[in-house]
């Protein structure tokens, strides 16, 4: 199949998806599944048209079409501009073969460097996500169910204020704190707790701390919103019946907050696995992170089809993680977007 034919498919696919969703909504309304007034009846014709055009523009031109062109490019070979659209410009799997074997023709050896970086990124992203959940859940529960309104406002201000600083500057701040001659090492040396500076950056402590901090709010706010809507009388009733604290959280709070947990975990995992600034600034000499490799495919090797293939592989992995989280929590996509 020629790549020029694929361009037409890329442009037509969003329209086919829109038509499909419109037909599904029409069928549901005729069957009575969508009760209440229609979209234009609720919002008016003017506002309704504006909302439809604004959302369609954002979704199609900013999100859907760039992703579709990236996927289409992932299956194309690297060719000089003069050969683009010619007889050699056909769909191929050589970019994915290179990811696995480090060659577009040979399968004699695995591409150890890129495969190791990929799986290390996925595992580290899962660990960062789990660590953020363990850190944010107690704070979110305290803010939602125990703290007074004034204390909640103060905590929210303290959480949000550091994010007024650019992400790159925050990453450099971690480098200043955790460097071999940084603030933390000087404090530990001054207190006599260590005899020589600890290479926190070389041990990837700075990388994982920076990634955890960068997406902290994306975990705590979904948890807070979910737990806040829980009726506190359920917790009081469980306490009156003699339930220990761990049983209250296991059987009442966590099942109720599953949509917020799934939403926070999804956001943190996807952004952590796709992070670029923090790995470049905080990564040690032995650090392997997948997104800088994707960046190098685009802007160092100037191999955009190969970079698109690498990005597509990461995208598929993130989607698989989201589906796994939904299945594990027995949730639908609509529940985590409430």
Order of alpha helices (4+ residues) and beta strands (2+ residues): alpha-alpha-alpha-alpha-alpha-alpha-alpha-alpha-alpha-alpha-alpha-alpha-alpha-alpha-alpha-alpha-alpha-alpha
